Amino acid sequence: MKNVFCLLLVFLTFQLHAQTSSRAQAVRYVQEGENFLQRGQLSEALDLFTNAVQADYGYSEAYLKRAMVYQMQGRYREAEMDFNQALQLNPNAANLYDQRGRLKLLAKDYAGALEDHTTALSMQPNDLSFQDHQLDDYYAMGEYELLLSSLDEWIERSPADEVLLQKKARVLYQLNDFDLALETIDEAISIKPNDALAHDLKGLILAAMDRPEDALNAFNQALFINPVFPIAHLNRGVVLYGLGKEKKALEDISTAIELGKNTSNIYFFRGVLRKESGDYEGALMDYDRALDLDSAYTDAIFNRSVALKMMGDFDQALAGAETLLQYAPESAKHWNLLGNLQMLYGDYFDAISSYDAAIRENPGYSEAFFNRGLAYVLIYANDRACEDFERARSLGFEDAGEMGLQFCGR
């Protein structure tokens, strides 16, 4: 009996030593992986975190670290599986629910993100970061009324929190309640006058209120505080363009790009400015860059096709119009563009079908009626052409009246 007891004691001691050794090895792998992660060497960090998982399948930190790398690489499904495993090992860790919620938000699983952030907040009700992440979920879901209600609750607890006031102002701006948005952002600025982001938001609100000069002053203030604020350069460029100051607008947009804000909408807007100034080659390069960053950016595809049409490259313009309809077949504007290009090829019957589709999607689309009228003229269907010109005129299309007089005598 004594021998059996001794053997059992040796076995348990061995098991405990093995587990301790495995955990120690896993911790070493995680520490080494952290060093690579801090240097931005994701592949090397991922390998080491995987080694940590394999060394000790019960070490939740290893799953968490690997999930973070997967998330950085855009491998959301694998990241979520690791977060799930970490939570199974440590189900009472509010921060794990919060981090998994952030992942789901990135993956556009907004309902899942809200569920995780609500769980995290129920476990730690006073955690401001969890609360902030829940607000982000409401914003992403477009649940602005819920977001406002939640913001008001938090502002009542922390009335001097300028970040919460700024968030509220942004929501009110989204809801087109510009007067209250302006009042709220001014309150935030009174608490923290040197916040460039707040002044930029104030500029957006003022621009929406059709107060471009005041908006310009707000963007100038944002850029005085932070001269390397790319979004403020973009927004100021938009206002300058609206004021007819195209050259200065183009300078601001180019500065936004130089500052490293390589987002598709900035390239797109610079493309619009270049097209307006007659620089179709430059516009085309910007639309291409926008599409490199977002291949489904339909406005960029549309404007690119228009630029190609103006440059006489009808084949590529037509290909762009057909691509547009793959992304958004319900867009009357896209069908109208296709019809215009088919007209250039002399495919009048195909063009009429495209204009039919445009009118079907938007029965009040005056330009499509006018264009279809032109196509009817070219196939000698004058009665139908006159009906379309009259319809276009009644919808406010200015050139339709002249065409009616020329072909219909009315």
Secondary structure, DSSP 8 states (H G I E B T S, - for coil): -HHHHHHHHHHHHHHHHHHHHHHHHHHHHHHHHHHHHHTT-HHHHHHHHHHHHHH-TT-HHHHHHHHHHHHHTT-HHHHHHHHHHHHHH-TT-HHHHHHHHHHHHHTT-HHHHHHHHHHHHHHSTT-HHHHHHHHHHHHHTT-HHHHHHHHHHHHHH-TT-HHHHHHHHHHHHHTT-HHHHHHHHHHHHHH-TT-HHHHHHHHHHHHHTT-HHHHHHHHHHHHHH-TT-HHHHHHHHHHHHHTT-HHHHHHHHHHHHHTT---HHHHHHHHHHHHHTT-HHHHHHHHHHHHHH-TT-HHHHHHHHHHHHHTT-HHHHHHHHHHHHHH-TT-HHHHHHHHHHHHHTT-HHHHHHHHHHHHHH-TT-HHHHHHHHHHHHHTT-HHHHHHHHHHHHHTT-HHHHHHHHHHH--
